[in-house]
Amino acid sequence: MDHKISGEWLLQSGVWMADEAQSGLQFKRSAAGKAVSPRLGSDDIGQLMRTHRLPGDASVQFPPEFEFSPYTGVALQTPPTTGQASAWVPPFGARPVNSSAMPGATGLRQTAQALKLARSPARDAPADALANADPDASMSTPPPGEHAFFSARFGTTGAALLALDARKGALYGWLPGSQHWLALDSSQGGLLSECLLGETAWRAELATGWNSRLYVSSGHGLACITPDIPSLSYQVEHFGDAPSVAAPTWFQGRLWAPLQGSDGVIRFLNLDAQHARGTDVLLDGAVWPGRASAPVAYGRSVIWPCEHGQLRLQQRQDGGMAASWTPWPAGLQPQFDFGCPYLSRDGDLWQLCFDSGADRYLYLKLGTLGETVEAMEPRLCSGNFNYRFSTKLKTAPWLELERGNDGGSSKSVMPLLEAGETVLGVRFETRSSLDSVLRSEERMYAQLLLDDGVRELPFHAFSVAEPWRMRLFTHQGTLWAYHPLLTRIDGWKLQA
């Protein structure tokens, strides 16, 4: 069988062009109708679109919808599966807003993804054997900046990798065949507005689809970005036309974003999944919250802990929302650099604070006027777990150890991510007080650590200033580790 076909094929994946040379089909326009960038090589297109190939001739590509060659009828070869379970939403792998999974706590250092390394050292191997081994894979970093990484379909058949430098309003797409990053240009709707929120305040939401959409804070309101990797472009729409005072969050079936106008009044913009806008919820009077932290939610309220108090949205009995502002008690200063709030077993969220009047640390129950518990020392926390130096604990961070006191320890672990009972963290030296180490800008030796409750497995060693700024993400069945001061992103294969 030998058919002569030519012309355009309009498919879900985009527009493909056939020619008389019978050399496969050429990818011309993305599903969004944008011209495919000439900077994408054949291998980039093959991996991003998961094209099908002729047996014995991998250079001849066909759209992912084709199971047989339209020229000869021969069965086409499909690419191997990548093992990617779900999209990655930075900074901590939250569920997409259109996920059907039951909502849990929001804004903590927790992901629902299973993070188990595919390789491990032999039982009798030295403890640091894996830490000093080469990673399974590496990629270059995007241009200098402070990036967050999204893994989802962005006009692609397979998961694509996107880097966002929110402070510069810059987006970059990873070309897996060419092995480099390229900037995405705005196609319509203007440029993405820069975001001035600090690192501990920033988080994103994502709605997955063929053209997944990301929602981030910006200087002109809530920004909805629709990247299109095949055309190396993006569209952006800004909602609210006022600066974001803190990060957005998906809560009770809507996106909520606190914005603050020049009059100092904070209003909560809200959208449903189709971008239908609800009535803004306003705070009475001007409020100056100062430095914000990421929003946290569990149950019927969402709270943005800020430098000067708690910004809160509470669902009323009638289903509506009420906004409130609660200053911290006199002399209390929230400590955001020690991780996220602690989620207790009864569902309360506790924020670490420093009482300057009494010169001590304590934990304050969020959503209250000042219910506190005194603590002997600050703990590094990821949500359900906290670390006393290098000891992993699930008990409340203000409770002292009954035995095995490690007060003389010279190492601490900053938990970066919880995945069920497993914690991934950074272990580093703390020969002085923990708060002074966290303020240090000196270069130090550190290890990435996987603690699954059975053993502590160091699997990567590195030296950099502020090693606890390491950010983890998953893409294509691999766990990746990025630090803004390092020149490469290392990766480790995950168990399928």
VMD Tcl script that draws the C-alpha trace (Angstrom):
set ca {
  {0.00 0.00 0.00}
  {1.44 3.36 -0.98}
  {-0.79 6.42 -0.66}
  {0.20 9.86 -1.87}
  {-0.98 12.37 0.73}
  {-0.14 16.00 1.22}
  {-1.44 19.12 2.92}
  {-2.27 19.98 6.51}
  {-3.60 17.65 9.17}
  {-5.50 19.43 11.95}
  {-5.21 17.25 15.07}
  {-5.60 17.69 18.82}
  {-1.82 18.07 19.13}
  {-1.73 20.84 16.49}
  {-1.30 21.20 12.76}
  {1.01 18.78 10.97}
  {2.11 19.04 7.34}
  {2.45 16.06 5.03}
  {4.43 16.24 1.81}
  {5.01 14.11 -1.26}
  {8.45 13.08 -0.06}
  {6.78 10.63 2.34}
  {9.24 11.57 5.06}
  {6.78 11.69 7.92}
  {4.82 14.76 8.97}
  {6.23 18.12 10.04}
  {4.90 19.91 13.13}
  {3.80 23.37 11.96}
  {1.41 24.93 14.50}
  {0.70 24.17 18.12}
  {-2.75 23.30 19.46}
  {-3.05 27.00 20.39}
  {-2.63 27.91 16.71}
  {0.87 29.35 17.15}
  {3.66 28.69 14.65}
  {6.14 26.12 16.00}
  {9.39 27.88 16.81}
  {12.20 27.16 14.33}
  {14.48 26.94 17.38}
  {12.96 23.56 18.26}
  {14.96 20.72 16.78}
  {13.53 17.45 15.56}
  {14.52 15.68 18.78}
  {12.92 18.43 20.89}
  {9.65 17.99 19.01}
  {9.93 14.22 19.25}
  {10.26 14.27 23.04}
  {7.84 17.10 23.80}
  {5.10 15.79 21.49}
  {5.88 12.09 22.03}
  {5.85 11.53 18.29}
  {5.54 8.07 16.76}
  {8.30 6.75 14.51}
  {8.86 4.38 11.62}
  {10.34 1.03 12.72}
  {14.02 1.09 11.93}
  {14.05 4.81 11.06}
  {13.72 7.01 14.13}
  {14.31 10.16 12.06}
  {10.85 9.90 10.46}
  {8.23 11.34 12.81}
  {4.43 11.16 12.88}
  {1.88 12.89 15.14}
  {1.13 11.19 18.48}
  {-2.41 10.49 17.26}
  {-1.14 8.23 14.43}
  {-0.80 4.51 15.08}
  {-0.01 3.63 11.45}
  {1.86 5.35 8.66}
  {-0.62 7.13 6.36}
  {1.75 6.34 3.47}
  {2.33 2.60 3.87}
  {0.01 1.47 6.66}
  {2.92 0.04 8.67}
  {2.47 0.10 12.46}
  {4.40 2.93 14.09}
  {6.59 2.71 17.17}
  {5.43 4.58 20.26}
  {7.87 6.23 22.68}
  {8.48 4.57 26.04}
  {6.55 5.82 29.06}
  {8.37 8.32 31.25}
  {7.07 7.32 34.67}
  {5.80 10.84 35.42}
  {2.86 10.42 37.77}
  {1.42 13.92 37.87}
  {2.13 17.60 37.35}
  {4.55 19.42 39.65}
  {3.31 22.71 41.13}
  {6.02 24.76 42.91}
  {7.33 25.21 45.42}
  {6.24 21.99 47.16}
  {4.33 19.86 44.67}
  {0.76 20.88 45.53}
  {-2.16 19.22 43.76}
  {-3.48 21.05 40.67}
  {-6.64 23.07 41.31}
  {-8.64 20.74 39.04}
  {-7.48 17.60 40.84}
  {-10.25 15.26 41.96}
  {-8.33 14.26 45.09}
  {-9.65 15.20 48.50}
  {-8.13 18.49 49.68}
  {-5.75 18.32 52.60}
  {-3.64 20.98 54.24}
  {-2.54 23.79 51.91}
  {0.73 25.69 51.88}
  {2.86 23.31 53.95}
  {6.02 21.64 52.65}
  {4.07 18.57 51.59}
  {3.42 16.72 48.34}
  {1.09 13.83 47.55}
  {3.68 12.38 45.17}
  {5.63 9.30 46.22}
  {9.32 10.15 46.34}
  {11.36 6.96 46.53}
  {14.77 6.86 44.89}
  {15.25 4.07 42.38}
  {18.75 3.31 43.63}
  {20.20 2.83 47.07}
  {23.57 1.67 48.41}
  {24.21 -1.87 49.56}
  {23.30 -2.57 53.17}
  {26.96 -2.86 54.17}
  {28.06 0.22 52.23}
  {29.31 3.31 54.12}
  {26.60 5.76 55.08}
  {27.89 8.42 52.68}
  {28.48 6.08 49.71}
  {25.52 7.39 47.75}
  {26.12 11.01 48.76}
  {29.49 10.99 47.00}
  {28.24 9.17 43.89}
  {27.34 10.98 40.69}
  {23.67 11.86 40.18}
  {21.66 9.93 37.59}
  {21.20 13.01 35.41}
  {22.05 16.70 35.23}
  {20.81 19.71 33.32}
  {22.02 23.28 33.06}
  {20.31 26.02 35.05}
  {18.24 28.74 33.39}
  {19.80 32.23 33.11}
  {20.76 33.79 36.47}
  {17.78 34.42 38.72}
  {15.58 32.74 41.31}
  {13.47 30.15 39.55}
  {10.46 27.96 40.29}
  {9.83 24.89 38.15}
  {6.57 23.58 36.71}
  {6.19 20.16 35.08}
  {2.96 19.76 33.10}
  {1.60 19.77 29.57}
  {2.09 23.19 28.05}
  {0.80 22.64 24.51}
  {2.65 19.31 24.57}
  {1.66 15.64 24.59}
  {4.16 14.80 27.32}
  {5.10 16.79 30.40}
  {7.21 19.84 29.59}
  {9.47 21.68 32.04}
  {9.01 25.39 32.61}
  {11.12 27.75 34.75}
  {9.63 30.99 36.08}
  {11.68 33.83 37.52}
  {8.79 35.68 39.17}
  {10.91 38.66 40.26}
  {11.86 39.40 36.65}
  {8.62 38.22 35.04}
  {10.66 35.83 32.88}
  {9.68 32.36 31.61}
  {11.96 29.69 30.13}
  {11.19 26.34 28.52}
  {13.51 23.32 28.62}
  {14.29 21.76 25.25}
  {14.95 18.09 26.12}
  {16.61 17.20 22.82}
  {18.82 20.28 22.49}
  {19.44 20.23 26.27}
  {19.13 23.95 26.89}
  {16.71 26.62 28.11}
  {15.05 29.17 25.85}
  {13.03 32.22 26.86}
  {9.31 32.36 26.12}
  {7.99 35.57 24.55}
  {4.57 37.08 25.16}
  {2.22 36.44 22.22}
  {-0.68 38.59 23.45}
  {-1.95 40.26 26.59}
  {1.29 42.12 27.28}
  {4.22 41.04 29.42}
  {4.03 39.21 32.72}
  {4.28 41.75 35.54}
  {7.12 41.27 38.00}
  {6.40 39.88 41.47}
  {8.00 41.56 44.48}
  {7.11 38.92 47.07}
  {9.96 37.28 48.99}
  {10.99 33.66 48.62}
  {9.11 32.42 51.70}
  {5.92 34.19 50.56}
  {5.81 32.86 47.00}
  {3.71 29.94 45.79}
  {1.72 29.13 42.66}
  {-1.42 27.30 41.62}
  {-1.84 25.28 38.42}
  {-4.82 24.07 36.38}
  {-3.77 21.09 34.26}
  {-4.87 20.47 30.69}
  {-3.45 20.29 27.20}
  {-2.49 23.92 27.72}
  {-2.03 24.03 31.50}
  {-2.47 27.42 33.18}
  {-0.44 28.77 36.07}
  {-1.57 31.40 38.57}
  {0.97 33.60 40.32}
  {1.24 36.87 42.19}
  {2.30 39.97 40.28}
  {2.62 43.71 40.55}
  {-0.66 44.07 38.63}
  {-2.84 41.52 40.42}
  {-3.32 37.80 39.99}
  {-1.58 36.68 36.79}
  {-2.92 33.75 34.77}
  {-0.22 32.47 32.40}
  {-0.82 30.00 29.57}
  {2.57 28.84 28.27}
  {2.88 27.26 24.83}
  {6.23 25.48 24.65}
  {6.09 24.49 20.92}
  {5.91 28.16 19.89}
  {8.14 29.34 22.79}
  {5.45 31.83 23.74}
  {2.93 32.56 26.47}
  {-0.27 34.49 26.99}
  {-0.96 36.31 30.25}
  {-4.05 37.87 31.76}
  {-3.87 39.99 34.90}
  {-6.85 40.18 37.25}
  {-7.34 42.91 39.83}
  {-5.03 45.71 38.63}
  {-3.37 46.18 42.04}
  {-0.18 44.73 43.50}
  {-0.33 41.31 45.16}
  {0.38 41.60 48.87}
  {0.72 37.81 49.24}
  {0.47 34.60 47.21}
  {-2.77 33.16 45.78}
  {-4.38 29.97 47.01}
  {-7.14 27.60 45.88}
  {-9.66 27.50 48.70}
  {-13.24 26.17 48.84}
  {-13.46 25.83 45.06}
  {-12.10 29.27 44.16}
  {-8.79 31.05 43.61}
  {-8.19 33.76 46.21}
  {-5.57 36.49 45.86}
  {-5.01 39.32 48.36}
  {-4.33 42.64 46.59}
  {-3.56 46.04 48.06}
  {-4.26 49.38 46.39}
  {-2.60 52.72 47.04}
  {-5.19 53.44 49.76}
  {-3.82 50.55 51.83}
  {-7.08 48.59 51.76}
  {-6.62 44.86 51.17}
  {-9.22 43.12 49.04}
  {-9.45 39.45 48.20}
  {-9.98 38.87 44.51}
  {-11.59 35.52 43.75}
  {-12.15 33.50 40.57}
  {-13.65 30.13 39.81}
  {-11.99 27.60 37.51}
  {-13.56 29.27 34.44}
  {-12.32 32.73 35.56}
  {-15.80 33.95 36.53}
  {-15.08 36.66 39.08}
  {-16.83 36.75 42.42}
  {-17.45 39.78 44.60}
  {-14.26 41.04 46.23}
  {-14.01 40.51 49.99}
  {-12.62 43.63 51.65}
  {-10.87 44.33 54.91}
  {-12.10 47.35 56.86}
  {-9.55 50.13 56.80}
  {-5.94 50.28 55.67}
  {-3.55 47.55 56.83}
  {0.23 47.31 56.34}
  {1.06 43.64 56.84}
  {4.79 43.85 56.08}
  {6.71 40.80 54.86}
  {4.30 37.97 54.05}
  {4.66 34.23 54.33}
  {2.92 31.62 52.17}
  {-0.79 31.03 52.87}
  {-1.72 27.98 54.92}
  {-5.13 26.38 55.18}
  {-6.75 23.44 56.88}
  {-10.50 23.29 57.29}
  {-12.64 26.40 56.84}
  {-10.05 29.15 57.02}
  {-6.97 30.23 55.12}
  {-4.32 32.35 56.82}
  {-1.47 34.42 55.42}
  {1.01 34.88 58.32}
  {2.68 38.26 57.83}
  {5.36 40.27 59.55}
  {2.87 42.36 61.54}
  {-0.08 39.99 61.92}
  {-2.40 37.37 60.43}
  {-4.42 37.97 57.30}
  {-7.37 35.58 57.34}
  {-10.29 34.40 55.23}
  {-12.93 32.46 57.14}
  {-15.86 30.60 55.60}
  {-19.03 31.63 57.44}
  {-21.90 29.33 58.32}
  {-23.89 30.61 55.32}
  {-21.01 29.70 52.95}
  {-19.83 33.28 52.42}
  {-16.37 34.57 53.28}
  {-15.27 37.05 55.93}
  {-11.85 38.73 55.98}
  {-10.00 39.76 59.13}
  {-6.67 41.14 60.27}
  {-5.17 40.16 63.64}
  {-1.92 41.84 64.77}
  {0.56 39.68 66.67}
  {0.59 40.12 70.45}
  {2.99 42.82 71.63}
  {6.63 41.80 71.38}
  {6.03 38.73 69.16}
  {7.81 38.38 65.84}
  {7.00 35.47 63.49}
  {10.01 33.40 62.38}
  {9.51 32.41 58.74}
  {13.06 31.21 58.05}
  {12.63 28.01 60.08}
  {10.23 26.37 57.60}
  {6.44 26.38 57.60}
  {3.85 26.26 60.42}
  {3.35 23.01 62.31}
  {0.12 21.06 61.67}
  {-0.92 19.36 64.90}
  {-2.80 16.09 65.06}
  {-6.02 17.90 65.95}
  {-5.79 20.05 62.81}
  {-4.45 23.30 64.28}
  {-1.65 25.28 62.64}
  {1.09 26.71 64.87}
  {3.52 29.47 63.87}
  {6.98 29.75 65.45}
  {7.50 33.21 66.97}
  {10.13 35.01 69.05}
  {9.05 36.92 72.12}
  {11.51 39.81 72.34}
  {10.22 40.90 75.76}
  {10.84 37.52 77.38}
  {13.78 36.63 75.07}
  {12.33 33.22 74.20}
  {10.72 31.25 71.40}
  {7.10 30.14 71.45}
  {4.45 28.74 69.13}
  {1.24 30.64 68.44}
  {-1.94 28.93 67.24}
  {-2.92 30.61 63.98}
  {-6.45 31.96 63.81}
  {-6.44 32.90 67.52}
  {-5.81 36.18 69.32}
  {-2.75 34.82 71.05}
  {-2.95 31.22 72.25}
  {0.72 30.29 72.71}
  {2.96 27.50 74.00}
  {6.51 28.20 75.18}
  {9.35 26.30 73.46}
  {12.85 25.58 74.68}
  {14.34 26.13 71.23}
  {13.14 26.69 67.65}
  {12.55 23.67 65.42}
  {12.85 23.40 61.66}
  {9.46 22.31 60.36}
  {7.84 20.99 57.17}
  {4.26 20.54 58.41}
  {3.69 17.23 60.18}
  {7.38 16.74 60.99}
  {9.90 18.92 62.78}
  {13.62 18.50 63.45}
  {15.43 19.04 66.70}
  {18.91 19.50 65.24}
  {19.14 16.31 63.12}
  {16.46 14.27 64.91}
  {13.19 13.81 63.01}
  {10.10 14.15 65.21}
  {6.35 13.92 64.70}
  {5.53 15.15 68.21}
  {4.72 18.81 68.79}
  {7.82 21.02 68.37}
  {7.46 22.46 71.89}
  {7.72 19.02 73.53}
  {11.14 17.98 74.77}
  {12.71 14.61 73.99}
  {12.24 12.06 76.77}
  {15.59 10.42 76.02}
  {18.41 10.57 73.53}
  {18.98 14.30 73.96}
  {21.07 15.51 71.02}
  {21.65 18.99 72.35}
  {25.36 18.58 71.62}
  {24.76 17.82 67.95}
  {26.71 19.86 65.43}
  {24.35 19.09 62.55}
  {20.83 20.21 61.70}
  {18.34 19.16 59.04}
  {16.12 21.62 57.22}
  {13.16 19.57 55.93}
  {12.48 20.61 52.34}
  {9.61 18.30 51.51}
  {7.30 15.74 53.11}
  {5.97 12.84 51.04}
  {3.89 10.73 53.39}
  {6.20 9.44 56.11}
  {9.29 10.32 54.04}
  {11.11 13.61 54.50}
  {13.66 15.02 52.07}
  {15.91 17.61 53.63}
  {19.28 19.34 53.74}
  {21.74 18.40 56.49}
  {24.31 21.04 57.41}
  {26.71 22.05 60.18}
  {25.41 24.16 63.06}
  {28.32 24.86 65.39}
  {26.65 28.12 66.49}
  {23.01 28.90 67.23}
  {20.52 27.84 64.59}
  {19.14 31.35 64.04}
  {22.63 32.76 63.44}
  {23.44 29.94 60.98}
  {20.24 30.67 59.03}
  {21.35 34.31 58.75}
  {24.84 33.34 57.57}
  {25.89 33.94 53.97}
  {29.06 31.85 54.22}
  {29.58 28.89 51.93}
  {29.09 25.57 53.73}
  {29.13 21.84 53.09}
  {25.73 20.13 53.05}
  {24.02 16.90 52.06}
  {20.64 16.08 50.60}
  {19.02 13.53 52.88}
  {16.12 11.10 52.50}
  {14.61 10.05 55.83}
  {11.88 7.42 55.45}
  {11.57 6.52 59.12}
  {13.70 3.41 58.65}
  {17.02 5.04 57.83}
  {18.60 8.36 56.99}
  {20.06 8.16 53.49}
  {22.35 10.99 52.33}
  {22.29 10.89 48.53}
  {24.04 14.08 47.38}
  {26.80 16.32 48.74}
  {27.34 19.97 47.75}
  {28.87 23.21 49.02}
  {27.07 26.53 48.71}
  {25.91 29.50 50.78}
  {22.44 29.04 52.27}
  {22.09 25.36 51.30}
  {18.55 25.29 52.78}
  {17.40 27.33 49.76}
  {17.63 24.14 47.70}
  {14.34 23.53 45.85}
  {13.19 20.06 44.81}
  {10.85 19.19 41.94}
  {9.91 16.16 39.88}
  {9.87 15.85 36.10}
  {9.81 12.80 33.83}
  {10.14 10.32 36.69}
  {13.17 12.08 38.17}
  {13.69 14.07 41.37}
  {15.62 17.27 40.62}
  {17.44 19.63 43.00}
  {17.92 23.31 42.14}
  {19.80 26.02 44.03}
  {20.05 29.57 42.63}
  {23.80 29.70 43.38}
  {24.69 26.42 41.64}
  {25.40 26.08 37.91}
  {23.59 22.78 37.30}
  {20.44 20.96 38.38}
  {21.10 17.38 39.44}
  {18.55 14.57 39.25}
  {17.88 11.09 40.64}
  {15.55 8.50 39.12}
  {12.46 7.70 41.16}
  {10.84 4.32 41.55}
  {8.01 3.94 39.04}
}
mol new
graphics top color blue
foreach p $ca { graphics top sphere $p radius 0.5 }
foreach p [lrange $ca 0 end-1] q [lrange $ca 1 end] { graphics top cylinder $p $q radius 0.2 }
display resetview
